[in-house]
Amino acid sequence: MKIELDLLDSSIYTIKSYSKSGIFIKNTLYQTNIIVSPKIIVEDWGPTDINNIDQDHLIDIFNTKPELVLIGTGSKLSFPDNEILDAILLKNIGVEVMDTGAACRAYNYIAGEGRMVTAALFHPGI
């Protein structure tokens, strides 16, 4: 699904589209789990699925210095362990969990407002 908005700042990373093939940002198709923030992309983000996120995986998220984290869980909504959500909240960072498509759309909207949002996205085909 194409989701790019014409009004977004071209100097930040925005998501052009997502499908079962992956997530398209700028001119690159990412076919693995990724982390995206307005200025940073982390390719091949470590956990294999939402149930395998651990404290070490959060370091990549925290390094982007977000005020809000969106966790995109793949094609279906599922939730990580409460200890993962608590670890994010204890850093005074907001967190929302949704399917990857919804996370991509929300990320573009929030990043377009100039906010420091980070999306941790599981491949939309899983």
C-alpha positions in Angstrom: 0.0 0.0 0.0 1.4 3.4 -1.0 1.3 5.8 2.0 3.8 8.6 1.1 2.4 12.1 1.7 3.6 14.8 -0.6 4.0 17.4 2.2 6.6 15.4 4.2 10.1 16.9 4.7 12.3 15.1 2.1 15.3 15.3 4.5 13.8 12.7 6.9 13.2 9.0 6.4 9.6 8.4 5.4 7.9 5.2 4.4 6.8 5.2 0.8 4.9 1.9 0.9 4.7 -1.5 2.5 3.5 -4.9 1.3 4.1 -8.6 1.9 7.4 -8.0 0.1 8.7 -5.5 2.6 8.9 -1.8 3.5 10.0 0.8 0.9 11.8 3.8 2.3 13.4 6.4 0.0 14.7 4.1 -2.9 15.3 1.0 -0.9 13.1 -2.1 -0.2 13.7 -3.5 3.2 12.8 -7.2 3.4 13.8 -7.7 7.0 12.7 -6.3 10.4 13.9 -2.7 10.7 14.0 0.3 13.0 13.3 3.6 11.3 13.4 7.1 12.8 13.5 10.5 11.0 17.4 10.3 10.7 18.4 6.7 11.4 17.5 3.3 9.8 18.7 0.1 11.5 18.6 -2.8 9.0 18.1 -6.5 10.0 16.8 -5.6 13.5 17.4 -8.7 15.6 14.3 -10.3 17.0 12.6 -12.9 14.9 9.1 -12.1 16.1 7.3 -10.0 18.8 7.8 -12.8 21.4 11.6 -12.7 21.0 12.2 -9.0 21.8 14.6 -8.8 24.7 16.4 -5.9 26.5 19.4 -6.0 24.1 17.0 -5.4 21.2 15.8 -2.2 22.9 19.3 -0.7 22.7 18.9 -0.1 19.0 15.6 1.7 19.7 16.9 3.8 22.5 19.9 4.9 20.4 17.5 6.8 18.1 16.5 9.0 21.1 12.7 8.7 20.6 9.9 10.4 22.4 7.5 7.8 21.1 8.1 4.2 19.9 5.7 2.5 17.5 6.0 -1.3 17.5 4.7 -2.8 14.2 4.0 -6.5 14.9 3.7 -7.8 11.3 0.5 -8.6 9.5 -1.4 -9.2 12.8 -1.5 -7.3 16.1 0.2 -9.1 19.0 1.8 -7.7 22.1 5.4 -8.1 23.5 5.9 -9.1 27.1 5.0 -6.5 29.6 8.6 -6.2 30.7 9.5 -4.9 27.3 6.8 -2.3 27.4 7.7 -1.4 30.9 11.4 -1.0 30.0 10.4 1.6 27.3 8.0 3.4 29.6 10.6 3.6 32.4 12.8 5.7 30.0 9.9 8.2 29.8 9.2 7.2 26.2 5.7 6.6 25.0 5.0 3.3 23.3 2.2 2.1 21.0 1.8 -1.4 19.6 -0.1 -2.1 16.3 0.2 -4.1 13.1 3.0 -3.0 10.8 0.8 -1.3 8.3 -0.8 0.9 10.9 2.7 1.6 12.4 4.0 2.7 9.0 1.1 5.1 8.5 1.3 6.4 12.1 5.1 6.8 11.8 4.8 9.0 8.6 2.1 11.2 10.2 4.1 11.7 13.5 7.5 12.2 11.8 5.8 14.7 9.4 4.9 16.7 12.5 8.6 17.0 13.3 8.4 14.7 16.4 11.1 12.2 17.4 9.3 9.0 16.6 10.9 5.6 16.1 9.1 2.6 14.5 10.4 -0.9 15.2 8.8 -2.8 12.4 8.5 -6.5 11.9 8.3 -7.5 8.3 4.7 -7.0 7.1 4.6 -10.5 5.5 4.8 -12.3 8.8 
